Amino acid sequence: DLMRESVFGQDHVIKPMVYSLKRAAAGLQDPNRPLGVFMIAGPPGTGKTWMAKQLAVKLFGSEEYYAELKMT
């Protein structure tokens, strides 16, 4: 619900991310591995960057925790 407050029309992306994070929070994941690795791909203007920034805000409280790698 927190993600849906600021990200609209992306339920197909939000659902798997939240599921992965819930699984990690429940302790059902290997502690030596990352909570999740997500590759968000799509055409320009579809909200990929916004989604990643909002995930950083919701999890860690700031966009400062968002990192972008440009592989051009």
Jmol script that loads the backbone (N, CA, C; Angstrom):
load data "model"
ATOM      1  N   ASP A   1       0.818  -1.200   0.000  1.00  0.00           N
ATOM      2  CA  ASP A   1       0.000   0.000   0.000  1.00  0.00           C
ATOM      3  C   ASP A   1       0.864   1.266   0.000  1.00  0.00           C
ATOM      4  N   LEU A   2       2.008   1.203   0.679  1.00  0.00           N
ATOM      5  CA  LEU A   2       2.889   2.375   0.692  1.00  0.00           C
ATOM      6  C   LEU A   2       3.380   2.727  -0.708  1.00  0.00           C
ATOM      7  N   MET A   3       3.722   1.721  -1.478  1.00  0.00           N
ATOM      8  CA  MET A   3       4.194   1.990  -2.840  1.00  0.00           C
ATOM      9  C   MET A   3       3.075   2.508  -3.724  1.00  0.00           C
ATOM     10  N   ARG A   4       1.877   2.009  -3.531  1.00  0.00           N
ATOM     11  CA  ARG A   4       0.743   2.443  -4.353  1.00  0.00           C
ATOM     12  C   ARG A   4       0.345   3.893  -4.080  1.00  0.00           C
ATOM     13  N   GLU A   5       0.798   4.452  -2.955  1.00  0.00           N
ATOM     14  CA  GLU A   5       0.511   5.857  -2.654  1.00  0.00           C
ATOM     15  C   GLU A   5       1.214   6.793  -3.631  1.00  0.00           C
ATOM     16  N   SER A   6       2.374   6.373  -4.138  1.00  0.00           N
ATOM     17  CA  SER A   6       3.138   7.264  -5.000  1.00  0.00           C
ATOM     18  C   SER A   6       3.453   6.677  -6.380  1.00  0.00           C
ATOM     19  N   VAL A   7       3.161   5.408  -6.588  1.00  0.00           N
ATOM     20  CA  VAL A   7       3.402   4.768  -7.887  1.00  0.00           C
ATOM     21  C   VAL A   7       2.071   4.232  -8.391  1.00  0.00           C
ATOM     22  N   PHE A   8       1.657   4.711  -9.549  1.00  0.00           N
ATOM     23  CA  PHE A   8       0.345   4.354 -10.085  1.00  0.00           C
ATOM     24  C   PHE A   8       0.474   3.493 -11.337  1.00  0.00           C
ATOM     25  N   GLY A   9      -0.392   2.505 -11.460  1.00  0.00           N
ATOM     26  CA  GLY A   9      -0.448   1.689 -12.668  1.00  0.00           C
ATOM     27  C   GLY A   9       0.716   0.730 -12.844  1.00  0.00           C
ATOM     28  N   GLN A  10       1.422   0.436 -11.785  1.00  0.00           N
ATOM     29  CA  GLN A  10       2.579  -0.451 -11.892  1.00  0.00           C
ATOM     30  C   GLN A  10       2.457  -1.651 -10.953  1.00  0.00           C
ATOM     31  N   ASP A  11       1.250  -2.092 -10.700  1.00  0.00           N
ATOM     32  CA  ASP A  11       1.047  -3.217  -9.780  1.00  0.00           C
ATOM     33  C   ASP A  11       1.802  -4.470 -10.205  1.00  0.00           C
ATOM     34  N   HIS A  12       1.948  -4.682 -11.503  1.00  0.00           N
ATOM     35  CA  HIS A  12       2.663  -5.852 -11.992  1.00  0.00           C
ATOM     36  C   HIS A  12       4.150  -5.797 -11.642  1.00  0.00           C
ATOM     37  N   VAL A  13       4.664  -4.627 -11.303  1.00  0.00           N
ATOM     38  CA  VAL A  13       6.053  -4.475 -10.884  1.00  0.00           C
ATOM     39  C   VAL A  13       6.146  -4.439  -9.361  1.00  0.00           C
ATOM     40  N   ILE A  14       5.207  -3.773  -8.730  1.00  0.00           N
ATOM     41  CA  ILE A  14       5.216  -3.633  -7.270  1.00  0.00           C
ATOM     42  C   ILE A  14       5.072  -4.989  -6.586  1.00  0.00           C
ATOM     43  N   LYS A  15       4.162  -5.810  -7.081  1.00  0.00           N
ATOM     44  CA  LYS A  15       3.853  -7.089  -6.432  1.00  0.00           C
ATOM     45  C   LYS A  15       5.082  -7.984  -6.228  1.00  0.00           C
ATOM     46  N   PRO A  16       5.866  -8.294  -7.263  1.00  0.00           N
ATOM     47  CA  PRO A  16       7.022  -9.169  -7.052  1.00  0.00           C
ATOM     48  C   PRO A  16       8.082  -8.552  -6.141  1.00  0.00           C
ATOM     49  N   MET A  17       8.256  -7.231  -6.218  1.00  0.00           N
ATOM     50  CA  MET A  17       9.231  -6.569  -5.354  1.00  0.00           C
ATOM     51  C   MET A  17       8.823  -6.690  -3.890  1.00  0.00           C
ATOM     52  N   VAL A  18       7.582  -6.386  -3.609  1.00  0.00           N
ATOM     53  CA  VAL A  18       7.087  -6.443  -2.230  1.00  0.00           C
ATOM     54  C   VAL A  18       7.130  -7.884  -1.719  1.00  0.00           C
ATOM     55  N   TYR A  19       6.793  -8.842  -2.558  1.00  0.00           N
ATOM     56  CA  TYR A  19       6.839 -10.250  -2.156  1.00  0.00           C
ATOM     57  C   TYR A  19       8.259 -10.638  -1.743  1.00  0.00           C
ATOM     58  N   SER A  20       9.232 -10.245  -2.544  1.00  0.00           N
ATOM     59  CA  SER A  20      10.624 -10.558  -2.253  1.00  0.00           C
ATOM     60  C   SER A  20      11.071  -9.911  -0.942  1.00  0.00           C
ATOM     61  N   LEU A  21      10.681  -8.671  -0.723  1.00  0.00           N
ATOM     62  CA  LEU A  21      11.064  -7.969   0.503  1.00  0.00           C
ATOM     63  C   LEU A  21      10.361  -8.545   1.727  1.00  0.00           C
ATOM     64  N   LYS A  22       9.118  -8.971   1.586  1.00  0.00           N
ATOM     65  CA  LYS A  22       8.404  -9.611   2.696  1.00  0.00           C
ATOM     66  C   LYS A  22       9.067 -10.933   3.070  1.00  0.00           C
ATOM     67  N   ARG A  23       9.468 -11.695   2.064  1.00  0.00           N
ATOM     68  CA  ARG A  23      10.141 -12.967   2.294  1.00  0.00           C
ATOM     69  C   ARG A  23      11.441 -12.743   3.066  1.00  0.00           C
ATOM     70  N   ALA A  24      12.180 -11.721   2.694  1.00  0.00           N
ATOM     71  CA  ALA A  24      13.429 -11.405   3.394  1.00  0.00           C
ATOM     72  C   ALA A  24      13.154 -10.958   4.827  1.00  0.00           C
ATOM     73  N   ALA A  25      12.127 -10.145   5.025  1.00  0.00           N
ATOM     74  CA  ALA A  25      11.783  -9.655   6.364  1.00  0.00           C
ATOM     75  C   ALA A  25      11.335 -10.793   7.278  1.00  0.00           C
ATOM     76  N   ALA A  26      10.753 -11.828   6.697  1.00  0.00           N
ATOM     77  CA  ALA A  26      10.291 -12.971   7.488  1.00  0.00           C
ATOM     78  C   ALA A  26      11.435 -13.935   7.820  1.00  0.00           C
ATOM     79  N   GLY A  27      12.617 -13.635   7.305  1.00  0.00           N
ATOM     80  CA  GLY A  27      13.767 -14.487   7.586  1.00  0.00           C
ATOM     81  C   GLY A  27      13.830 -15.737   6.737  1.00  0.00           C
ATOM     82  N   LEU A  28      13.121 -15.747   5.617  1.00  0.00           N
ATOM     83  CA  LEU A  28      13.086 -16.921   4.748  1.00  0.00           C
ATOM     84  C   LEU A  28      14.091 -16.849   3.607  1.00  0.00           C
ATOM     85  N   GLN A  29      15.084 -16.004   3.773  1.00  0.00           N
ATOM     86  CA  GLN A  29      16.056 -15.806   2.710  1.00  0.00           C
ATOM     87  C   GLN A  29      17.460 -15.978   3.280  1.00  0.00           C
ATOM     88  N   ASP A  30      18.384 -16.376   2.458  1.00  0.00           N
ATOM     89  CA  ASP A  30      19.776 -16.539   2.859  1.00  0.00           C
ATOM     90  C   ASP A  30      20.325 -15.187   3.320  1.00  0.00           C
ATOM     91  N   PRO A  31      20.814 -15.085   4.559  1.00  0.00           N
ATOM     92  CA  PRO A  31      21.312 -13.806   5.078  1.00  0.00           C
ATOM     93  C   PRO A  31      22.575 -13.307   4.379  1.00  0.00           C
ATOM     94  N   ASN A  32      23.232 -14.165   3.627  1.00  0.00           N
ATOM     95  CA  ASN A  32      24.441 -13.765   2.911  1.00  0.00           C
ATOM     96  C   ASN A  32      24.164 -13.286   1.494  1.00  0.00           C
ATOM     97  N   ARG A  33      22.888 -13.183   1.161  1.00  0.00           N
ATOM     98  CA  ARG A  33      22.511 -12.725  -0.175  1.00  0.00           C
ATOM     99  C   ARG A  33      21.723 -11.430  -0.059  1.00  0.00           C
ATOM    100  N   PRO A  34      21.655 -10.646  -1.116  1.00  0.00           N
ATOM    101  CA  PRO A  34      20.888  -9.395  -1.069  1.00  0.00           C
ATOM    102  C   PRO A  34      19.396  -9.653  -0.870  1.00  0.00           C
ATOM    103  N   LEU A  35      18.697  -8.643  -0.352  1.00  0.00           N
ATOM    104  CA  LEU A  35      17.248  -8.756  -0.159  1.00  0.00           C
ATOM    105  C   LEU A  35      16.544  -9.000  -1.481  1.00  0.00           C
ATOM    106  N   GLY A  36      17.041  -8.408  -2.510  1.00  0.00           N
ATOM    107  CA  GLY A  36      16.437  -8.594  -3.827  1.00  0.00           C
ATOM    108  C   GLY A  36      17.273  -7.894  -4.876  1.00  0.00           C
ATOM    109  N   VAL A  37      17.248  -8.412  -6.054  1.00  0.00           N
ATOM    110  CA  VAL A  37      17.897  -7.784  -7.189  1.00  0.00           C
ATOM    111  C   VAL A  37      16.825  -7.649  -8.248  1.00  0.00           C
ATOM    112  N   PHE A  38      16.548  -6.424  -8.635  1.00  0.00           N
ATOM    113  CA  PHE A  38      15.447  -6.168  -9.547  1.00  0.00           C
ATOM    114  C   PHE A  38      15.954  -5.446 -10.787  1.00  0.00           C
ATOM    115  N   MET A  39      15.608  -5.959 -11.937  1.00  0.00           N
ATOM    116  CA  MET A  39      15.922  -5.276 -13.183  1.00  0.00           C
ATOM    117  C   MET A  39      14.600  -4.757 -13.742  1.00  0.00           C
ATOM    118  N   ILE A  40      14.501  -3.459 -13.807  1.00  0.00           N
ATOM    119  CA  ILE A  40      13.282  -2.831 -14.320  1.00  0.00           C
ATOM    120  C   ILE A  40      13.612  -2.325 -15.717  1.00  0.00           C
ATOM    121  N   ALA A  41      12.962  -2.868 -16.713  1.00  0.00           N
ATOM    122  CA  ALA A  41      13.238  -2.495 -18.093  1.00  0.00           C
ATOM    123  C   ALA A  41      11.952  -2.061 -18.780  1.00  0.00           C
ATOM    124  N   GLY A  42      12.097  -1.200 -19.747  1.00  0.00           N
ATOM    125  CA  GLY A  42      10.942  -0.753 -20.513  1.00  0.00           C
ATOM    126  C   GLY A  42      11.258   0.514 -21.272  1.00  0.00           C
ATOM    127  N   PRO A  43      10.317   0.970 -22.068  1.00  0.00           N
ATOM    128  CA  PRO A  43      10.543   2.178 -22.855  1.00  0.00           C
ATOM    129  C   PRO A  43      10.628   3.424 -21.973  1.00  0.00           C
ATOM    130  N   PRO A  44      11.207   4.493 -22.510  1.00  0.00           N
ATOM    131  CA  PRO A  44      11.307   5.739 -21.749  1.00  0.00           C
ATOM    132  C   PRO A  44       9.929   6.256 -21.327  1.00  0.00           C
ATOM    133  N   GLY A  45       9.898   6.865 -20.163  1.00  0.00           N
ATOM    134  CA  GLY A  45       8.662   7.504 -19.703  1.00  0.00           C
ATOM    135  C   GLY A  45       7.658   6.582 -19.052  1.00  0.00           C
ATOM    136  N   THR A  46       8.061   5.362 -18.696  1.00  0.00           N
ATOM    137  CA  THR A  46       7.104   4.428 -18.102  1.00  0.00           C
ATOM    138  C   THR A  46       7.184   4.367 -16.580  1.00  0.00           C
ATOM    139  N   GLY A  47       8.100   5.131 -15.971  1.00  0.00           N
ATOM    140  CA  GLY A  47       8.159   5.198 -14.521  1.00  0.00           C
ATOM    141  C   GLY A  47       9.190   4.300 -13.864  1.00  0.00           C
ATOM    142  N   LYS A  48      10.168   3.830 -14.622  1.00  0.00           N
ATOM    143  CA  LYS A  48      11.180   2.935 -14.051  1.00  0.00           C
ATOM    144  C   LYS A  48      12.003   3.636 -12.977  1.00  0.00           C
ATOM    145  N   THR A  49      12.513   4.815 -13.274  1.00  0.00           N
ATOM    146  CA  THR A  49      13.328   5.560 -12.321  1.00  0.00           C
ATOM    147  C   THR A  49      12.496   5.971 -11.118  1.00  0.00           C
ATOM    148  N   TRP A  50      11.295   6.433 -11.361  1.00  0.00           N
ATOM    149  CA  TRP A  50      10.401   6.837 -10.272  1.00  0.00           C
ATOM    150  C   TRP A  50      10.137   5.667  -9.324  1.00  0.00           C
ATOM    151  N   MET A  51       9.903   4.493  -9.882  1.00  0.00           N
ATOM    152  CA  MET A  51       9.658   3.302  -9.077  1.00  0.00           C
ATOM    153  C   MET A  51      10.849   3.014  -8.172  1.00  0.00           C
ATOM    154  N   ALA A  52      12.047   3.031  -8.736  1.00  0.00           N
ATOM    155  CA  ALA A  52      13.251   2.739  -7.961  1.00  0.00           C
ATOM    156  C   ALA A  52      13.478   3.788  -6.871  1.00  0.00           C
ATOM    157  N   LYS A  53      13.260   5.046  -7.194  1.00  0.00           N
ATOM    158  CA  LYS A  53      13.434   6.102  -6.198  1.00  0.00           C
ATOM    159  C   LYS A  53      12.414   5.973  -5.074  1.00  0.00           C
ATOM    160  N   GLN A  54      11.184   5.652  -5.412  1.00  0.00           N
ATOM    161  CA  GLN A  54      10.153   5.487  -4.386  1.00  0.00           C
ATOM    162  C   GLN A  54      10.426   4.279  -3.504  1.00  0.00           C
ATOM    163  N   LEU A  55      10.991   3.238  -4.068  1.00  0.00           N
ATOM    164  CA  LEU A  55      11.374   2.073  -3.274  1.00  0.00           C
ATOM    165  C   LEU A  55      12.447   2.472  -2.251  1.00  0.00           C
ATOM    166  N   ALA A  56      13.423   3.273  -2.677  1.00  0.00           N
ATOM    167  CA  ALA A  56      14.462   3.755  -1.753  1.00  0.00           C
ATOM    168  C   ALA A  56      13.856   4.610  -0.648  1.00  0.00           C
ATOM    169  N   VAL A  57      12.917   5.467  -1.014  1.00  0.00           N
ATOM    170  CA  VAL A  57      12.266   6.338  -0.018  1.00  0.00           C
ATOM    171  C   VAL A  57      11.475   5.507   0.983  1.00  0.00           C
ATOM    172  N   LYS A  58      10.700   4.550   0.496  1.00  0.00           N
ATOM    173  CA  LYS A  58       9.851   3.740   1.384  1.00  0.00           C
ATOM    174  C   LYS A  58      10.679   2.832   2.288  1.00  0.00           C
ATOM    175  N   LEU A  59      11.779   2.291   1.776  1.00  0.00           N
ATOM    176  CA  LEU A  59      12.593   1.374   2.573  1.00  0.00           C
ATOM    177  C   LEU A  59      13.573   2.085   3.502  1.00  0.00           C
ATOM    178  N   PHE A  60      14.186   3.163   2.998  1.00  0.00           N
ATOM    179  CA  PHE A  60      15.286   3.782   3.735  1.00  0.00           C
ATOM    180  C   PHE A  60      15.053   5.244   4.109  1.00  0.00           C
ATOM    181  N   GLY A  61      13.951   5.828   3.643  1.00  0.00           N
ATOM    182  CA  GLY A  61      13.600   7.181   4.045  1.00  0.00           C
ATOM    183  C   GLY A  61      14.151   8.310   3.203  1.00  0.00           C
ATOM    184  N   SER A  62      14.869   7.996   2.128  1.00  0.00           N
ATOM    185  CA  SER A  62      15.443   9.064   1.320  1.00  0.00           C
ATOM    186  C   SER A  62      15.824   8.559  -0.066  1.00  0.00           C
ATOM    187  N   GLU A  63      15.766   9.464  -1.035  1.00  0.00           N
ATOM    188  CA  GLU A  63      16.218   9.138  -2.387  1.00  0.00           C
ATOM    189  C   GLU A  63      17.731   9.003  -2.442  1.00  0.00           C
ATOM    190  N   GLU A  64      18.428   9.425  -1.400  1.00  0.00           N
ATOM    191  CA  GLU A  64      19.881   9.301  -1.367  1.00  0.00           C
ATOM    192  C   GLU A  64      20.326   7.847  -1.475  1.00  0.00           C
ATOM    193  N   TYR A  65      19.458   6.920  -1.149  1.00  0.00           N
ATOM    194  CA  TYR A  65      19.784   5.502  -1.201  1.00  0.00           C
ATOM    195  C   TYR A  65      19.522   4.897  -2.576  1.00  0.00           C
ATOM    196  N   TYR A  66      19.139   5.720  -3.528  1.00  0.00           N
ATOM    197  CA  TYR A  66      18.930   5.293  -4.905  1.00  0.00           C
ATOM    198  C   TYR A  66      20.252   5.454  -5.649  1.00  0.00           C
ATOM    199  N   ALA A  67      20.671   4.416  -6.344  1.00  0.00           N
ATOM    200  CA  ALA A  67      21.885   4.495  -7.156  1.00  0.00           C
ATOM    201  C   ALA A  67      21.530   4.091  -8.573  1.00  0.00           C
ATOM    202  N   GLU A  68      22.037   4.822  -9.518  1.00  0.00           N
ATOM    203  CA  GLU A  68      21.747   4.543 -10.930  1.00  0.00           C
ATOM    204  C   GLU A  68      23.033   4.204 -11.651  1.00  0.00           C
ATOM    205  N   LEU A  69      23.020   3.115 -12.388  1.00  0.00           N
ATOM    206  CA  LEU A  69      24.161   2.730 -13.203  1.00  0.00           C
ATOM    207  C   LEU A  69      23.765   2.855 -14.673  1.00  0.00           C
ATOM    208  N   LYS A  70      24.465   3.684 -15.399  1.00  0.00           N
ATOM    209  CA  LYS A  70      24.186   3.828 -16.828  1.00  0.00           C
ATOM    210  C   LYS A  70      25.231   3.016 -17.579  1.00  0.00           C
ATOM    211  N   MET A  71      24.761   2.027 -18.293  1.00  0.00           N
ATOM    212  CA  MET A  71      25.657   1.102 -18.970  1.00  0.00           C
ATOM    213  C   MET A  71      25.756   1.391 -20.465  1.00  0.00           C
ATOM    214  N   THR A  72      25.897   2.656 -20.815  1.00  0.00           N
ATOM    215  CA  THR A  72      25.995   3.015 -22.227  1.00  0.00           C
ATOM    216  C   THR A  72      27.413   2.903 -22.729  1.00  0.00           C
TER     217      THR A  72
END
end "model"
wireframe off; spacefill off
backbone 0.3
color backbone group
